[in-house]
Amino acid sequence: MYWQKRLDRPNKYEQIEKKILEIKKDNPNYGYRRMTAMLKRLGFVINNKKKVQRLIQKLKLQVTNISRKSRKYSSYKGTIGKVSDNEINRKFTVDESYTQITTDTTENKYLEKDKSGNYQVKKVYLNPYLDIFNSEIISYEISKEPTLTPIIKALEGAIKVTSVNKGIFHVRKTIYINIRRKKNNSIHVKKGKLFR
């Protein structure tokens, strides 16, 4: 029978399979697309990436531990300290300026050309302080890391601009409590909850 003759034929992809096993030892998270590119760089003639995909499936080398590389920034660490009543209660209209000031850290992505001419995705973080009365941005800071320092600089700028100590709202951290005591501000906020 014709199919019995096929069983005796040598495996024409044996060299590629050995090379895939070698590459997989060094790079266990390489999928079939990266593997195809690596094999082409090493001089193997591969017409179709699906062939490499089939070989990886045959060798049972499929990647199982996939993790998201770009996660959204989140500073939330659960409930810490005493939570006061929600005094804003989603009423974002105020009769007087500088009575409610809000802030948020916003992550933005941009492309930057590196030394070799390739574009890299970079992140920048914007920390604005907004007066709810007229939606005016009182102060802001832009940084390349989501750290506390630019948030504090923007907060100090907001305190200088307001000069009326009716309340600064922001993320709950020890440093804010110290600034609040120094500047005699009464409240600060995180995710719509007020903390005293």
GILINGI-V865040 format. One record per residue. SS is DSSP state (2 for helix, 1 for strand, 0 for the rest). D_CENTER is the distance of its C-alpha to the mean C-alpha in whole Angstrom. Layout:
SS/D_CENTER
SS/D_CENTER
//
This chain:
0/59
2/57
2/54
2/55
2/56
2/52
2/51
0/53
0/51
0/49
0/45
0/44
0/41
2/42
2/40
2/37
2/37
2/37
2/35
2/32
2/33
2/33
2/29
2/28
2/29
2/27
0/24
0/24
0/21
0/22
0/23
2/26
2/24
2/23
2/27
2/29
2/27
2/28
2/32
2/32
2/32
0/34
0/37
0/37
0/38
0/36
0/36
0/34
2/31
2/32
2/34
2/32
2/30
2/33
2/34
2/31
2/32
2/35
0/34
0/32
0/29
0/26
0/23
0/22
0/19
0/16
0/13
0/9
0/8
0/5
0/3
0/3
0/4
0/8
0/11
0/13
0/15
0/18
0/22
0/23
0/26
0/28
0/27
0/30
0/31
0/29
0/31
0/29
0/29
0/27
0/30
0/28
0/32
0/33
0/37
0/36
0/34
0/32
0/32
0/29
1/26
1/22
1/19
1/15
1/12
1/10
1/7
1/9
1/9
1/13
1/15
1/17
1/20
0/20
0/24
0/25
0/24
0/21
1/18
1/15
1/11
1/10
1/8
1/10
1/10
1/13
1/15
1/19
1/21
1/23
1/27
0/27
0/31
0/31
0/27
1/27
1/24
1/26
1/24
1/20
1/18
1/16
1/14
0/12
0/11
0/10
0/13
2/16
2/18
2/18
2/18
2/21
2/22
2/21
2/23
2/26
2/26
2/26
2/29
2/31
2/31
2/32
0/35
0/36
0/34
0/34
0/30
0/27
0/24
0/21
0/19
0/21
0/21
2/24
2/24
2/24
2/27
2/29
2/28
2/29
2/33
2/33
2/33
0/35
0/32
0/32
0/29
1/25
1/23
1/20
0/19
0/22
1/24
1/26
1/27
0/30
//
